[in-house]
Amino acid sequence: MKITLDRPRCEGHGLCEEAAPQLMHLDDEGELVLDVEVVDDELDAAKAAVRVCPVAALRIA
């Protein structure tokens, strides 16, 4: 599975980082950096990150 980011939509709130710090983080400029490949034991964290994004910039495919 993969996490995809709609970069223009992302506003850098950081809620996804709080939900899944092992998968993503905000860099020094506030841009989201993420590990797009999700393994089975990370799926719940990835779903939580997608769910808390206030601008729906993340998706799991």
VOPAMI-408873 format. One line per 5 residues: number of its first residue (from 1); their letters; for each residue x, y, z of N, C-alpha, C, O, CB. Coordinates in nm, 4 decimals, padded with zeros to 6 digits, m for minus. Each point is the difference from the previous one (the first is absolute). Glycine has a CB too. Layout:
! residues N
NUM = a = X:Y:Z:X:Y:Z:X:Y:Z:X:Y:Z:X:Y:Z | ...
END
This chain:
! residues 61
1 = mkitl = 00.0831:m00.1178:00.0000:m00.0831:00.1178:00.0000:00.0878:00.1243:00.0000:00.1158:m00.0030:00.0415:m00.2983:m00.1216:00.0789 | 00.1243:00.2331:m00.1677:00.0730:00.1263:m00.0073:m00.0840:00.1124:00.0583:m00.1229:m00.0018:m00.0066:00.2461:m00.0783:m00.1969 | m00.0539:00.1777:00.2607:m00.0636:00.1252:00.0391:00.0340:00.1003:m00.1093:00.1160:00.0148:m00.0384:m00.1019:m00.0655:00.2910 | m00.1150:00.1184:m00.3016:00.0245:00.1052:m00.0980:m00.0358:00.1345:00.0614:m00.0907:00.0101:00.0827:00.0452:m00.1692:m00.2741 | 00.1174:00.2611:00.1501:m00.0186:00.1344:00.0511:m00.0373:00.0932:m00.1137:00.0672:00.0046:m00.1030:00.0966:m00.0484:00.2879
6 = drprc = m00.2704:00.1171:m00.1655:m00.0361:00.1088:m00.0911:00.0717:00.1237:00.0538:m00.0562:00.0766:00.0783:m00.1746:m00.1786:m00.1416 | 00.3556:00.1200:00.0202:00.0872:00.1033:00.0567:m00.0611:00.1405:m00.0032:00.0113:00.0711:00.0998:00.1807:m00.2104:m00.1706 | m00.2561:00.1834:m00.0384:m00.0579:00.1355:00.0015:m00.1097:00.0164:00.1059:m00.0245:00.1107:00.0479:00.0771:m00.0937:m00.2913 | m00.1166:m00.1246:00.2784:m00.1081:00.0061:00.0974:00.0530:00.0039:00.1439:m00.0646:00.0565:00.0883:m00.0814:m00.1798:m00.2504 | 00.2628:00.0637:00.1859:00.0578:m00.0093:00.1348:00.0322:00.1395:00.0532:00.0649:00.0796:m00.0679:00.0308:m00.3072:00.0139
11 = eghgl = m00.1419:00.2567:00.1766:00.0239:00.1289:00.0636:00.0994:m00.0096:00.1150:00.0273:00.1002:00.0661:m00.2568:m00.0331:m00.1311 | 00.2844:m00.1864:00.0902:00.1030:m00.0169:00.1020:m00.0484:00.0079:00.1433:00.0739:00.0457:00.0872:00.0779:00.0473:m00.2500 | m00.2732:m00.1361:00.1891:m00.0536:00.0028:00.1365:00.0761:m00.0942:00.0937:00.0145:00.0293:00.1187:m00.2387:00.0275:m00.2138 | 00.2725:m00.1686:00.0431:00.0781:m00.0938:00.0804:m00.0795:m00.1039:00.0752:00.0579:m00.0787:00.0749:00.1013:00.2570:m00.0543 | m00.2894:m00.1812:m00.0379:m00.0809:m00.1000:00.0700:00.0339:m00.1417:m00.0459:m00.0020:m00.0940:00.0795:m00.1807:00.2633:m00.0557
16 = ceeaa = 00.2135:m00.1836:m00.1509:00.0377:m00.1311:m00.0526:00.1308:m00.0472:00.0623:00.0165:m00.1185:00.0292:m00.1346:00.1705:m00.2446 | 00.2095:00.0397:00.2351:00.1284:m00.0325:00.0630:m00.0220:m00.0502:00.1424:00.0667:m00.0939:00.0437:00.0486:00.2673:m00.1856 | m00.2077:m00.1118:00.2141:m00.0315:m00.0445:00.1353:m00.0612:m00.1397:m00.0006:00.0271:m00.0802:00.0893:m00.0610:00.3186:m00.0212 | m00.0483:m00.2675:m00.1684:m00.0668:m00.1296:m00.0085:00.0927:m00.1111:m00.0468:m00.0167:m00.1151:00.0403:m00.1940:00.2354:m00.0863 | 00.3084:m00.0878:m00.0385:00.0876:m00.1026:m00.0581:00.1435:00.0521:m00.0148:00.0485:00.0147:m00.1121:m00.2463:m00.1122:m00.0104
21 = pqlmh = 00.2657:00.1254:00.2335:00.1351:00.0563:m00.0093:00.1004:m00.0939:m00.0651:00.1032:00.0449:m00.0498:m00.1546:00.0860:00.2518 | 00.0227:m00.2601:m00.2022:00.0901:m00.0956:m00.0638:m00.0127:00.0025:m00.1515:00.0843:m00.0564:m00.0698:m00.0990:m00.0860:00.2726 | m00.0890:00.2067:m00.2546:m00.0246:00.0042:m00.1442:00.0217:00.1365:m00.0631:00.0239:00.0094:m00.1204:m00.1844:m00.1900:00.1558 | 00.1525:00.2878:00.0455:00.0078:00.1336:m00.0596:00.0444:00.1024:00.1024:m00.0154:m00.0191:00.1207:m00.1639:m00.0427:m00.2825 | 00.2348:00.1709:00.1113:00.0367:00.1125:00.0848:00.0047:00.1274:m00.0836:00.0138:m00.0043:m00.1222:00.1176:m00.1483:00.2751
26 = lddeg = m00.1430:00.2638:m00.0853:00.0132:00.1294:m00.0656:00.1462:00.0409:00.0052:00.0639:m00.0097:00.1047:m00.3011:00.0765:m00.0428 | 00.2906:m00.0211:m00.1750:00.1391:00.0440:m00.0034:00.0101:00.1435:00.0538:m00.0994:00.0570:00.0450:00.1462:m00.2092:m00.2435 | 00.0720:00.2088:00.1936:00.0232:00.1341:00.0540:m00.0812:00.1089:m00.0686:m00.0255:00.1050:00.0590:00.2518:m00.1803:m00.0008 | m00.2673:00.0510:m00.1828:m00.0818:00.0977:m00.0728:m00.1499:m00.0264:00.0151:m00.0815:00.0705:m00.0595:00.2685:m00.0452:m00.1030 | m00.2236:m00.1257:00.2411:m00.1408:m00.0322:00.0189:m00.0580:m00.0880:m00.1082:m00.1217:m00.0171:m00.0074:00.1010:00.2295:00.1235
31 = elvld = 00.1068:m00.2694:m00.2014:m00.0450:m00.0918:m00.1058:m00.0057:m00.1420:00.0556:00.0880:m00.0420:00.0752:00.0124:00.1906:m00.2552 | m00.2028:m00.2204:00.1430:m00.0153:m00.1371:00.0459:00.0927:m00.0929:m00.0768:00.0047:00.0021:m00.1230:m00.2424:00.0452:00.1852 | 00.3110:m00.1284:00.0123:00.0865:m00.1032:m00.0558:m00.0574:m00.1321:00.0473:m00.0184:m00.0200:00.1201:00.2274:00.1700:m00.1237 | m00.2377:m00.2411:m00.0898:m00.0616:m00.1247:00.0418:00.0613:m00.1205:m00.0671:00.0568:00.0074:m00.1090:m00.2644:00.1167:00.1482 | 00.1937:m00.2366:00.0313:00.0407:m00.1294:m00.0527:m00.1232:m00.0555:m00.0713:m00.0957:m00.0417:00.0652:00.2718:m00.0010:00.1209
36 = vevvd = m00.1746:00.0418:m00.3176:m00.1204:m00.0345:m00.0753:m00.0369:m00.1477:00.0071:m00.1168:m00.0346:m00.0180:00.1715:00.2212:m00.1320 | 00.0413:m00.2737:00.1757:m00.0303:m00.1424:00.0112:m00.0411:m00.0329:00.1432:00.0734:00.0294:00.0943:00.0894:m00.0824:m00.2803 | m00.2793:m00.0075:00.2020:m00.0526:m00.0356:00.1312:m00.0019:m00.1515:00.0112:m00.0588:m00.0684:m00.0837:m00.0817:00.2796:00.0949 | 00.2047:m00.2631:00.0920:m00.0051:m00.1435:00.0256:m00.1163:m00.0286:00.0940:m00.0546:00.0911:00.0622:00.3052:m00.1140:m00.0960 | m00.2878:m00.1034:00.0435:m00.1212:m00.0380:00.0732:m00.0055:00.0536:00.1433:m00.1056:00.0451:00.0443:00.0998:m00.2481:m00.1844
41 = delda = 00.1170:00.1991:00.2127:m00.0043:00.0441:00.1397:m00.0083:00.1525:00.0136:m00.0162:00.0504:00.1111:00.1472:m00.2538:m00.0511 | m00.1203:00.2767:m00.1694:m00.0130:00.1456:00.0016:m00.1356:00.0475:m00.0526:m00.0277:00.1199:00.0002:00.2742:m00.1051:m00.0295 | m00.3291:m00.1057:m00.0147:m00.1257:00.0362:m00.0651:m00.0932:00.0782:00.0913:m00.0611:00.0972:m00.0444:00.0843:m00.2995:m00.0957 | m00.0357:00.1630:00.2656:m00.0888:00.0731:00.0906:00.0464:00.1441:00.0192:m00.0818:00.0919:00.0023:00.0279:m00.3068:00.1140 | 00.1849:00.2347:m00.1027:00.0538:00.1351:00.0148:m00.0239:00.0812:m00.1273:m00.0345:00.1180:00.0072:00.2091:m00.2043:00.1529
46 = akaav = m00.1565:00.0242:m00.2755:m00.0224:00.0696:m00.1274:m00.1465:00.0415:m00.0130:m00.0289:00.1118:m00.0429:00.2164:m00.2433:m00.0635 | m00.2784:00.0444:00.1423:m00.1429:00.0330:m00.0066:m00.0338:00.1145:00.0950:m00.0803:00.0872:m00.0330:00.0284:m00.3253:m00.0283 | 00.1133:00.2374:00.1789:m00.0239:00.1081:00.0964:00.0500:00.1329:m00.0546:m00.0663:00.1024:00.0166:00.0847:m00.2662:00.1723 | 00.0973:00.1636:m00.2535:00.0546:00.1226:m00.0579:m00.0910:00.0551:m00.1086:m00.0237:00.1206:m00.0064:00.2540:m00.2013:00.0584 | m00.2809:m00.0063:m00.1364:m00.0930:00.0413:m00.1058:m00.1267:00.0576:00.0615:m00.0515:00.1019:m00.0458:00.1435:m00.2786:m00.1084
51 = rvcpv = m00.1409:00.1118:00.2567:m00.1258:00.0411:00.0635:00.0104:00.1375:00.0663:m00.0962:00.0767:m00.0043:00.0439:m00.3176:00.0415 | 00.1668:00.2740:00.0241:00.0095:00.1262:00.0749:00.0393:00.1197:m00.0863:m00.0028:00.1132:00.0483:00.0633:m00.2479:00.1496 | m00.0246:00.1132:m00.3219:00.0395:00.1115:m00.0859:m00.1198:00.0919:m00.0232:m00.0995:m00.0422:m00.0589:00.2757:m00.1012:m00.0531 | m00.1676:00.2696:00.1580:m00.1160:00.0885:m00.0118:m00.0299:00.0473:m00.1423:m00.1079:00.0532:m00.0262:00.1582:00.0183:00.2553 | 00.0442:m00.0904:m00.3208:m00.0219:00.0428:m00.1387:m00.0040:m00.1165:m00.0974:m00.0006:00.0205:m00.1214:00.1128:00.1925:00.1768
56 = aalri = m00.1149:m00.3351:m00.0031:m00.0086:m00.1221:m00.0806:00.1100:m00.0072:m00.1063:m00.0263:m00.0299:m00.1165:m00.2203:00.0287:00.1560 | 00.3690:00.0289:00.0027:00.1132:m00.0011:m00.0944:00.0642:m00.1383:m00.0145:00.0810:m00.0216:m00.0901:m00.0397:00.2598:00.1497 | m00.0772:m00.3311:00.0283:00.0590:m00.1346:m00.0023:m00.1019:m00.1042:m00.0445:m00.1196:00.0116:00.0268:00.2765:00.0559:00.1561 | m00.1066:m00.1691:m00.2512:m00.0827:m00.1140:m00.0416:00.0828:m00.1263:00.0098:00.1226:00.0038:m00.0109:m00.2601:00.1414:m00.1438 | 00.0707:m00.2560:00.1752:00.0667:m00.1311:m00.0035:m00.0484:m00.0718:m00.1240:m00.1201:m00.0095:m00.0255:00.1393:m00.0035:00.2795
61 = a = 00.0763:m00.0376:m00.3310:m00.0348:m00.0726:m00.1237:00.0594:m00.1383:00.0054:m00.0168:m00.0782:m00.0936:00.0076:00.2917:m00.0381
END
